Amino acid sequence: MSLVKFEELLFEHFVIELDKEEKQWFAGDGKELRGSIEKGSKRGEALVQLVRHEDGAVLGQSRYDGKKESEKPCLRNLVEAQNAQTQKITADALHLYPAMTKLIEQAKGVFMIGLKGNQAELLEDMLWHTNNNEPLASHDTLDKGHGRLEQRYYSYFDVSKEYFDKRWDTTNFRSLFRVVRQRTFLKTGDHSEETAYYISNACLPKPIESSEEYFDAIRNHWSVEVNNHVRDVSLNEDNFRTKRNLLPR
């Protein structure tokens, strides 16, 4: 039996039921299979997955050739193929572009996507908003583990009345989330701090009661990284080398 057929059977018998009304959170992300990178090349085969936040179950996966293809259309096509645009999707800043946001918004799904310098004008506008408006909801967490103390401060802003460039007309941005992460390494006492932003089409009519779901979604996005860790560590994928391009798949 071919590997492709085996995967088809696997997903067919471990189906995740999608309900448009009771939406679930899924994280979309890609990972380069390092063992597929040929000598002299910087890119190789890459795997893209949609992973459920709740339990790490895989809704679907796809692949692309990093030397000539891109993660952006691969994830967008995967979302559409799995009908996941009706659900709640988290993704990193690479996937903040109109074709992706339009797909989810028009299907009445929800997106929560990182906002960074790759959308410089949008980021500048949202920084202005956070500097000139008070958050409507906030939340903080404290965790200790792996030799460090980590505090996270979450804030929610309503940006539904802000002006956005015409290219975002089909996106319907409504919410902005800011996360300040402060880490203290217990052994050395070293301290670090970073601030991240996420933008969403989610409508939070009662932010105090409902915002924590979205704060949790930001944190749980990294559930997709658990699968990558299994490949890297348990399966020792980073050390795999072959000249046969299909073997890493």
C-alpha positions, 0 to 999 in steps of 0.5 A: 500500500502506498504512503499516500493511500495509507494517509487517505485511509488514516484521515478517513477513519479518524474524522474530525466532525466540523460544525458551522455553529459550534466552531472549533479552533484550529492552528495552521502552520508549516514546517520544513523537513530538514532532511529533504534539503539537498546539498547546496540548497536552502529549501526543501520539502515542507509539511503544512498542517491544520491541528485542533487546539483542544487535543492536537488532532490533525484535521488535514495536511498538505506539502509543498516544495520550498524551492519553488512553492510557498506556504501561503497558498498551500495553507489557504488551499488546505483550509478550503479543502477541509472546509475549515474556513467555517471554523476558527483559525489561528496562523502566524503573520505570514498568513495575514493577507487578503486572500486568506482573510477574505476566504474565512470572513466570507464563510462566516468563520473566525481568524486570529492572525499575527500582525508583524512588520510584513504588513508595516502600514497596518501594524503602524495603524494598530500601534497608534490605536493601542497607544491612544485607546484603553483596552476593553478587556485584559487578562494575565497569566503566570507560569513556571517551568523549564527553568523559567518564570513566564508572565503574559499580559493580554489586552483586547481592543475594538478596532471595528471603527478604524479606517483600513486600506481598501485591500482589506475591504472584504476582511472586516477587521474587528478586534486587536489583541496585544500580548506582552510576554515577560520571561525570567530565567531562574538560574541566571536571573536574566530577563526578556520581554516581547510584545506581539499583536494579533488581529481578528474578525471576531466580534466580542459584544461582551469583551469582559465575559468572552475575551479569554477564549481568544487570549487562550487561542493565541497561546494554544496556537502553538499546539501545532508545534507539538507535532513538529517537536515529535518529528524533530526529537522522537523521529529524529527528522532533523538528522535524516538525510537522503537523495531521494526526494520522496522519502522525507514525505 
